[in-house]
Amino acid sequence: MKIDFNADLGEGMDSDRELLQLISSANIACGFHAGDAETMLRTVRWALEFGVAIGAHPSFPDRENFGRTAMQLAPETVYVQTLYQIGALAAITNAQGGRLAHVKPHGMLYNQAAKDPALADAIARAVKDVDPTLYLVGLAGSELIRAGERYGLSTRQEVFADRGYQRDGMLVPRNQSGALIDSDEAALAQTLAMVLHGKVRSLDGSWIQVQADTVCLHGDGVHALSFARYLRDNFLQHNIKITAV
């Protein structure tokens, strides 16, 4: 069995270089919620050094709240902002002799696009217009995945090791109890259930089906590096090969 292991990087944490030696795909912040041109360049160079797939991590324009503020923007605004961010990282990556592999929205843009077909459509259209060979990464079973499929994009359905799930398959909002899983053992058990069995237990105790193409580790977590090692070691113990698509 194979799984892609991704992390959100270029967001100001000191562990990015070490994390890049443990994961297979990097989602690099493009400046709207975190990061800047120099940070993107440094992170791209490290990703190329360690053979990690490079992806753009576009966001709402919200550096004040790390891209976690809900916004009601016109789809055309989201489309052009997404184009802008992907293009910036693609230019830096190409200049270093690499190639952009995927796009994964960040934070509230990601969560709203999981439910909002018009927002999801704007993002998928931007990805296709930049490069139709890019993978679009979105929450498993979400509107973003469906939008990518409508535009003929290859999609990668994402699951989360350290986030709680609701009965409808959406993530528990960060401002609610149960949004984050603090126990490494509980997070591992949830991850293995999703990867090996295609299911996850929601907060109300019901089991829901999920397709796990890629597992996300939040690179901005306090214990991100140690948790990444823990997950990686357990993947290998269960004969799960870590590799980008």
C-alpha positions as CSV (number, residue, x, y, z in Angstrom):
1,M,0.0,0.0,0.0
2,K,1.1,3.6,-0.8
3,I,0.2,6.9,0.7
4,D,1.2,10.5,0.1
5,F,2.2,12.3,3.3
6,N,1.9,16.1,3.0
7,A,2.6,19.1,5.2
8,D,1.9,22.8,5.0
9,L,5.2,24.6,4.9
10,G,6.7,28.1,4.4
11,E,4.6,29.4,7.2
12,G,7.3,30.7,9.5
13,M,8.1,27.6,11.5
14,D,11.7,26.5,12.2
15,S,11.2,22.8,11.5
16,D,10.5,23.0,7.7
17,R,13.8,21.6,6.6
18,E,13.6,18.7,9.0
19,L,9.9,18.0,8.0
20,L,10.9,17.9,4.3
21,Q,13.0,14.8,5.1
22,L,10.0,13.0,6.4
23,I,7.2,13.8,4.0
24,S,6.5,13.2,0.3
25,S,4.6,16.4,-0.7
26,A,5.0,20.1,0.5
27,N,2.2,22.7,0.3
28,I,4.1,26.0,0.3
29,A,2.4,29.2,1.5
30,C,2.3,31.8,-1.3
31,G,2.2,35.0,0.7
32,F,-1.5,35.7,1.3
33,H,-1.7,34.0,4.8
34,A,2.0,33.5,5.5
35,G,5.4,33.5,3.8
36,D,7.0,35.7,1.3
37,A,9.2,35.5,-1.9
38,E,12.4,34.6,0.1
39,T,10.6,32.0,2.2
40,M,9.1,30.4,-0.9
41,L,12.5,30.3,-2.6
42,R,14.2,28.7,0.4
43,T,11.5,26.1,0.9
44,V,11.5,25.2,-2.8
45,R,15.2,24.7,-2.7
46,W,14.9,22.4,0.3
47,A,12.1,20.4,-1.3
48,L,14.2,19.9,-4.4
49,E,17.1,18.8,-2.3
50,F,15.1,16.1,-0.6
51,G,13.0,15.0,-3.6
52,V,9.7,16.2,-2.2
53,A,6.8,17.1,-4.6
54,I,6.1,20.9,-4.5
55,G,2.6,22.3,-4.3
56,A,1.1,25.8,-4.0
57,H,-0.9,26.6,-0.9
58,P,-3.1,29.6,-1.8
59,S,-5.3,31.4,0.7
60,F,-7.7,34.2,1.3
61,P,-5.8,37.5,1.8
62,D,-5.6,37.2,5.6
63,R,-2.2,37.5,7.1
64,E,-3.7,38.9,10.3
65,N,-5.5,35.7,11.1
66,F,-3.4,33.1,9.3
67,G,-6.0,32.6,6.6
68,R,-8.6,31.4,9.0
69,T,-11.1,34.3,8.6
70,A,-14.3,33.5,6.7
71,M,-14.7,35.7,3.7
72,Q,-17.4,36.1,1.1
73,L,-15.5,37.1,-2.0
74,A,-16.8,37.0,-5.6
75,P,-15.8,33.8,-7.4
76,E,-13.9,35.9,-10.0
77,T,-11.9,37.5,-7.2
78,V,-11.0,34.1,-5.8
79,Y,-10.1,32.9,-9.3
80,V,-7.6,35.7,-10.0
81,Q,-6.1,35.6,-6.4
82,T,-5.6,31.9,-6.8
83,L,-4.0,32.4,-10.3
84,Y,-1.7,35.0,-8.8
85,Q,-0.5,32.8,-5.9
86,I,0.0,29.7,-8.0
87,G,1.8,31.7,-10.6
88,A,4.2,33.2,-8.1
89,L,5.3,29.8,-6.7
90,A,5.4,28.2,-10.1
91,A,7.8,30.9,-11.3
92,I,10.1,30.4,-8.3
93,T,10.0,26.6,-8.7
94,N,10.7,26.7,-12.5
95,A,13.6,29.1,-11.9
96,Q,15.2,26.5,-9.6
97,G,14.8,23.7,-12.2
98,G,11.8,22.1,-10.5
99,R,8.1,21.8,-11.5
100,L,5.0,22.5,-9.6
101,A,3.0,19.3,-8.9
102,H,-0.2,20.2,-7.1
103,V,-2.4,22.9,-5.6
104,K,-4.0,22.7,-2.1
105,P,-6.0,25.7,-0.7
106,H,-5.3,26.8,2.8
107,G,-7.4,27.3,5.9
108,M,-10.8,28.9,5.5
109,L,-10.5,29.0,1.7
110,Y,-10.1,25.2,1.8
111,N,-13.0,24.7,4.2
112,Q,-15.4,27.0,2.4
113,A,-14.5,25.5,-0.9
114,A,-15.3,22.1,0.5
115,K,-19.0,23.1,0.8
116,D,-19.4,25.9,-1.7
117,P,-19.6,24.8,-5.4
118,A,-19.1,28.3,-6.8
119,L,-15.9,28.8,-4.7
120,A,-14.7,25.3,-5.5
121,D,-15.3,26.0,-9.2
122,A,-13.3,29.2,-9.2
123,I,-10.3,27.4,-7.6
124,A,-10.4,24.5,-10.0
125,R,-10.7,26.8,-13.0
126,A,-7.6,28.7,-11.8
127,V,-5.7,25.5,-11.4
128,K,-6.6,24.3,-14.9
129,D,-5.8,27.7,-16.5
130,V,-2.3,27.7,-14.9
131,D,-1.5,24.1,-15.8
132,P,-4.1,21.3,-16.4
133,T,-1.6,18.6,-15.4
134,L,-1.5,19.9,-11.8
135,Y,-3.2,17.8,-9.1
136,L,-5.9,19.5,-7.1
137,V,-5.9,18.5,-3.4
138,G,-9.1,18.8,-1.4
139,L,-11.0,17.4,1.5
140,A,-12.1,13.8,0.7
141,G,-15.6,13.8,-0.7
142,S,-15.8,17.6,-0.9
143,E,-17.1,20.1,-3.5
144,L,-13.5,20.9,-4.3
145,I,-12.9,17.4,-5.4
146,R,-16.0,17.4,-7.5
147,A,-15.1,20.7,-9.1
148,G,-11.6,19.4,-10.0
149,E,-13.2,16.4,-11.7
150,R,-15.6,18.6,-13.7
151,Y,-12.6,20.5,-15.1
152,G,-10.8,17.2,-16.0
153,L,-8.1,17.7,-13.3
154,S,-6.5,14.8,-11.5
155,T,-7.5,15.1,-7.8
156,R,-6.1,13.9,-4.6
157,Q,-8.5,13.3,-1.8
158,E,-7.1,14.4,1.5
159,V,-7.6,13.2,5.1
160,F,-6.3,14.7,8.3
161,A,-4.4,12.9,11.0
162,D,-5.0,15.4,13.8
163,R,-8.5,16.9,13.0
164,G,-11.9,15.8,14.2
165,Y,-14.6,14.9,11.7
166,Q,-18.3,15.7,11.6
167,R,-21.0,13.2,10.5
168,D,-21.2,14.8,7.0
169,G,-17.4,14.2,6.4
170,M,-16.5,17.9,7.0
171,L,-13.9,18.8,9.6
172,V,-14.9,20.1,13.0
173,P,-14.5,23.9,13.0
174,R,-11.4,25.0,14.9
175,N,-13.5,27.0,17.4
176,Q,-15.5,24.0,18.5
177,S,-14.6,21.2,20.9
178,G,-13.1,18.2,19.3
179,A,-11.6,20.1,16.3
180,L,-8.0,19.0,17.2
181,I,-6.7,15.6,18.3
182,D,-4.0,16.1,20.9
183,S,-3.1,12.5,21.5
184,D,-0.5,11.0,19.1
185,E,-2.0,7.5,19.7
186,A,-5.5,8.7,18.9
187,A,-4.3,10.5,15.8
188,L,-2.4,7.4,14.6
189,A,-5.4,5.2,15.1
190,Q,-7.6,7.6,13.1
191,T,-5.0,7.8,10.4
192,L,-4.6,4.0,10.0
193,A,-8.4,3.5,9.9
194,M,-8.6,6.0,7.1
195,V,-5.6,4.7,5.1
196,L,-6.1,1.0,5.6
197,H,-9.9,0.7,5.9
198,G,-11.3,3.9,4.2
199,K,-13.3,5.0,7.2
200,V,-13.2,7.5,10.1
201,R,-15.2,7.9,13.3
202,S,-17.0,11.2,13.5
203,L,-17.6,13.1,16.8
204,D,-21.0,11.6,17.2
205,G,-19.5,8.1,17.1
206,S,-20.7,7.1,13.6
207,W,-18.4,5.7,11.0
208,I,-18.2,7.5,7.7
209,Q,-16.4,6.4,4.4
210,V,-13.4,8.4,3.2
211,Q,-11.0,8.0,0.4
212,A,-7.5,8.6,1.6
213,D,-5.1,9.5,-1.2
214,T,-2.9,11.8,0.9
215,V,-2.6,12.4,4.7
216,C,-2.0,15.9,6.0
217,L,0.2,16.8,8.9
218,H,0.0,20.4,10.0
219,G,3.5,21.9,9.8
220,D,2.6,24.8,12.1
221,G,1.8,22.5,15.1
222,V,4.0,22.7,18.2
223,H,5.0,19.0,18.0
224,A,4.8,18.7,14.2
225,L,8.3,17.3,13.8
226,S,8.0,14.6,16.4
227,F,4.5,13.7,15.3
228,A,5.7,13.4,11.7
229,R,8.4,11.0,12.8
230,Y,5.8,9.0,14.7
231,L,3.4,8.7,11.8
232,R,6.2,7.9,9.3
233,D,7.6,5.1,11.5
234,N,4.2,3.6,12.0
235,F,3.4,3.8,8.2
236,L,6.6,1.8,7.6
237,Q,5.7,-0.7,10.3
238,H,2.4,-1.3,8.6
239,N,4.1,-1.7,5.1
240,I,2.6,1.6,3.9
241,K,5.0,3.2,1.4
242,I,5.3,7.0,1.6
243,T,5.4,8.5,-1.9
244,A,3.9,11.3,-3.9
245,V,1.7,10.5,-6.8
